[in-house]
Amino acid sequence: MNDESHSFTDFYALLQVSPTCDAKMLEKAYRYFAQMYHPDHTQTADVDKFQEIIEAYRVLRDPDSRAEYDREYRTHHKDAVFEEVEEGDLRIDERTASEDASAHEKILQFLYKRRREKPRDPGVIGFYIQELIDCSDDTFDFHAWYLKSKGLIRATEHGTFEITIEGVDHVIAMSREAERGRFISDQSWDDRTMTPGEPAPDQ
């Protein structure tokens, strides 16, 4: 445990977890970073970081030492909020996921249109995209992260966003799927509106 003669180390920031995280999340974070910084992991080995991760986990995994650490943590983080996370807070309703999917499609269609209309200047400033889907900064960061991770958009050196080839293929595929859906729906509607025994128009 750190004392007043040593500089304070933010173990939660080190493990990249919330001060309210449970034991399972704490262990997952520890295993992830311990493996990353382990001396045997040649690409990301960092002996000092590895030792810090071990110390952080040693302190936080024990309820008594964690409680003592949290008291010290509060003195260094006056605005820190220690609140219990209810299980319901971890759930996402289906509408949220559906709205996210709609936002992703809207962003891709917007950037697709921009690419077709201005092939020499396809980039769009993030602010305009955010305004288009009318969301908070954090929500926009989530959408941008997702679409970039999927390889559907990319950030340019000018700080704008533009659609990728994969993104164009995705929009085209979705458009074809929507067109097929409309065709099947129209066919079904025509079948329902025909009088029983009435021959089809092409008969």
C-alpha positions as a Python dict, from the first residue, in 0.01 Angstrom:
ca = {
    (1, 'M'): (0, 0, 0),
    (2, 'N'): (125, 348, -77),
    (3, 'D'): (190, 582, 217),
    (4, 'E'): (231, 954, 237),
    (5, 'S'): (606, 927, 170),
    (6, 'H'): (537, 783, -176),
    (7, 'S'): (359, 934, -473),
    (8, 'F'): (5, 810, -514),
    (9, 'T'): (-60, 560, -796),
    (10, 'D'): (-404, 541, -949),
    (11, 'F'): (-454, 166, -962),
    (12, 'Y'): (-795, 199, -1124),
    (13, 'A'): (-652, 405, -1409),
    (14, 'L'): (-362, 163, -1438),
    (15, 'L'): (-600, -129, -1484),
    (16, 'Q'): (-843, 89, -1684),
    (17, 'V'): (-1142, -7, -1470),
    (18, 'S'): (-1401, 193, -1279),
    (19, 'P'): (-1362, 243, -901),
    (20, 'T'): (-1697, 59, -876),
    (21, 'C'): (-1590, -245, -1077),
    (22, 'D'): (-1656, -590, -932),
    (23, 'A'): (-1405, -867, -863),
    (24, 'K'): (-1469, -1037, -1197),
    (25, 'M'): (-1397, -723, -1399),
    (26, 'L'): (-1090, -655, -1186),
    (27, 'E'): (-953, -1001, -1256),
    (28, 'K'): (-1018, -970, -1630),
    (29, 'A'): (-831, -640, -1642),
    (30, 'Y'): (-543, -784, -1442),
    (31, 'R'): (-507, -1090, -1665),
    (32, 'Y'): (-522, -877, -1979),
    (33, 'F'): (-251, -630, -1875),
    (34, 'A'): (-36, -888, -1696),
    (35, 'Q'): (-21, -1086, -2017),
    (36, 'M'): (46, -775, -2223),
    (37, 'Y'): (338, -652, -2012),
    (38, 'H'): (479, -992, -1914),
    (39, 'P'): (855, -1018, -1987),
    (40, 'D'): (791, -1321, -2208),
    (41, 'H'): (565, -1117, -2435),
    (42, 'T'): (843, -973, -2654),
    (43, 'Q'): (638, -716, -2846),
    (44, 'T'): (478, -541, -2547),
    (45, 'A'): (700, -647, -2256),
    (46, 'D'): (745, -384, -1985),
    (47, 'V'): (886, -507, -1655),
    (48, 'D'): (801, -189, -1463),
    (49, 'K'): (440, -186, -1588),
    (50, 'F'): (414, -557, -1515),
    (51, 'Q'): (516, -502, -1153),
    (52, 'E'): (271, -211, -1120),
    (53, 'I'): (-12, -427, -1252),
    (54, 'I'): (70, -702, -1002),
    (55, 'E'): (77, -450, -716),
    (56, 'A'): (-251, -291, -823),
    (57, 'Y'): (-424, -627, -835),
    (58, 'R'): (-273, -734, -502),
    (59, 'V'): (-420, -429, -333),
    (60, 'L'): (-758, -416, -504),
    (61, 'R'): (-849, -783, -495),
    (62, 'D'): (-853, -789, -114),
    (63, 'P'): (-1167, -618, 25),
    (64, 'D'): (-991, -474, 331),
    (65, 'S'): (-689, -334, 146),
    (66, 'R'): (-917, -206, -129),
    (67, 'A'): (-1132, -21, 125),
    (68, 'E'): (-821, 137, 271),
    (69, 'Y'): (-694, 227, -75),
    (70, 'D'): (-1031, 379, -169),
    (71, 'R'): (-1010, 615, 127),
    (72, 'E'): (-677, 739, -3),
    (73, 'Y'): (-812, 745, -355),
    (74, 'R'): (-1088, 983, -249),
    (75, 'T'): (-834, 1230, -111),
    (76, 'H'): (-669, 1248, -453),
    (77, 'H'): (-993, 1240, -653),
    (78, 'K'): (-1234, 1473, -480),
    (79, 'D'): (-1495, 1435, -754),
    (80, 'A'): (-1479, 1055, -769),
    (81, 'V'): (-1820, 892, -738),
    (82, 'F'): (-1837, 554, -565),
    (83, 'E'): (-2178, 414, -639),
    (84, 'E'): (-2311, 65, -674),
    (85, 'V'): (-2372, -49, -1029),
    (86, 'E'): (-2710, -216, -1056),
    (87, 'E'): (-2747, -512, -1289),
    (88, 'G'): (-3015, -323, -1479),
    (89, 'D'): (-2761, -51, -1563),
    (90, 'L'): (-2567, -306, -1768),
    (91, 'R'): (-2860, -392, -1991),
    (92, 'I'): (-2926, -226, -2324),
    (93, 'D'): (-3278, -226, -2456),
    (94, 'E'): (-3339, -346, -2810),
    (95, 'R'): (-3441, 1, -2924),
    (96, 'T'): (-3099, 142, -2836),
    (97, 'A'): (-2920, -117, -3050),
    (98, 'S'): (-3169, -64, -3331),
    (99, 'E'): (-3118, 313, -3320),
    (100, 'D'): (-2741, 259, -3332),
    (101, 'A'): (-2778, 43, -3641),
    (102, 'S'): (-2992, 312, -3805),
    (103, 'A'): (-2732, 578, -3722),
    (104, 'H'): (-2457, 365, -3876),
    (105, 'E'): (-2658, 322, -4196),
    (106, 'K'): (-2734, 694, -4212),
    (107, 'I'): (-2364, 784, -4170),
    (108, 'L'): (-2258, 538, -4439),
    (109, 'Q'): (-2524, 653, -4684),
    (110, 'F'): (-2425, 1016, -4624),
    (111, 'L'): (-2056, 945, -4684),
    (112, 'Y'): (-2141, 725, -4985),
    (113, 'K'): (-2336, 1011, -5141),
    (114, 'R'): (-2051, 1250, -5069),
    (115, 'R'): (-1800, 1013, -5230),
    (116, 'R'): (-2012, 983, -5546),
    (117, 'E'): (-2083, 1353, -5576),
    (118, 'K'): (-1737, 1482, -5479),
    (119, 'P'): (-1488, 1201, -5553),
    (120, 'R'): (-1193, 1440, -5524),
    (121, 'D'): (-1306, 1574, -5188),
    (122, 'P'): (-1496, 1289, -5015),
    (123, 'G'): (-1406, 1381, -4658),
    (124, 'V'): (-1661, 1525, -4415),
    (125, 'I'): (-1585, 1697, -4085),
    (126, 'G'): (-1706, 1495, -3789),
    (127, 'F'): (-1916, 1784, -3660),
    (128, 'Y'): (-2141, 1773, -3965),
    (129, 'I'): (-2189, 1398, -3936),
    (130, 'Q'): (-2270, 1435, -3567),
    (131, 'E'): (-2521, 1706, -3650),
    (132, 'L'): (-2678, 1480, -3911),
    (133, 'I'): (-2753, 1204, -3661),
    (134, 'D'): (-2814, 1449, -3373),
    (135, 'C'): (-2621, 1277, -3095),
    (136, 'S'): (-2387, 1355, -2806),
    (137, 'D'): (-2009, 1365, -2837),
    (138, 'D'): (-1973, 1032, -2658),
    (139, 'T'): (-2233, 864, -2878),
    (140, 'F'): (-2068, 998, -3192),
    (141, 'D'): (-1731, 870, -3071),
    (142, 'F'): (-1892, 527, -3030),
    (143, 'H'): (-2034, 532, -3384),
    (144, 'A'): (-1705, 651, -3533),
    (145, 'W'): (-1510, 387, -3338),
    (146, 'Y'): (-1743, 110, -3457),
    (147, 'L'): (-1743, 208, -3823),
    (148, 'K'): (-1366, 259, -3828),
    (149, 'S'): (-1304, -73, -3654),
    (150, 'K'): (-1524, -247, -3912),
    (151, 'G'): (-1323, -81, -4187),
    (152, 'L'): (-1631, 94, -4329),
    (153, 'I'): (-1499, 449, -4282),
    (154, 'R'): (-1159, 601, -4214),
    (155, 'A'): (-1022, 919, -4063),
    (156, 'T'): (-814, 1121, -4309),
    (157, 'E'): (-498, 1314, -4242),
    (158, 'H'): (-707, 1631, -4267),
    (159, 'G'): (-923, 1530, -3971),
    (160, 'T'): (-1227, 1436, -4178),
    (161, 'F'): (-1411, 1108, -4229),
    (162, 'E'): (-1461, 931, -4558),
    (163, 'I'): (-1617, 604, -4667),
    (164, 'T'): (-1392, 313, -4764),
    (165, 'I'): (-1433, 57, -5042),
    (166, 'E'): (-1572, -182, -4782),
    (167, 'G'): (-1817, 88, -4679),
    (168, 'V'): (-1932, 140, -5038),
    (169, 'D'): (-1980, -236, -5078),
    (170, 'H'): (-2182, -240, -4756),
    (171, 'V'): (-2414, 39, -4872),
    (172, 'I'): (-2466, -129, -5210),
    (173, 'A'): (-2537, -464, -5044),
    (174, 'M'): (-2787, -305, -4806),
    (175, 'S'): (-2956, -122, -5094),
    (176, 'R'): (-2991, -445, -5290),
    (177, 'E'): (-3130, -621, -4984),
    (178, 'A'): (-3384, -342, -4930),
    (179, 'E'): (-3483, -357, -5297),
    (180, 'R'): (-3539, -733, -5277),
    (181, 'G'): (-3746, -682, -4964),
    (182, 'R'): (-3967, -426, -5138),
    (183, 'F'): (-4008, -658, -5439),
    (184, 'I'): (-4115, -951, -5221),
    (185, 'S'): (-4354, -724, -5030),
    (186, 'D'): (-4510, -597, -5354),
    (187, 'Q'): (-4550, -953, -5480),
    (188, 'S'): (-4719, -1056, -5156),
    (189, 'W'): (-4952, -756, -5172),
    (190, 'D'): (-5051, -835, -5531),
    (191, 'D'): (-5126, -1195, -5435),
    (192, 'R'): (-5345, -1084, -5144),
    (193, 'T'): (-5545, -836, -5352),
    (194, 'M'): (-5628, -1080, -5633),
    (195, 'T'): (-5983, -1216, -5635),
    (196, 'P'): (-5992, -1591, -5563),
    (197, 'G'): (-6001, -1777, -5894),
    (198, 'E'): (-5892, -1467, -6087),
    (199, 'P'): (-5606, -1545, -6327),
    (200, 'A'): (-5273, -1369, -6279),
    (201, 'P'): (-5221, -1061, -6504),
    (202, 'D'): (-4977, -1247, -6728),
    (203, 'Q'): (-5207, -1543, -6784),
}
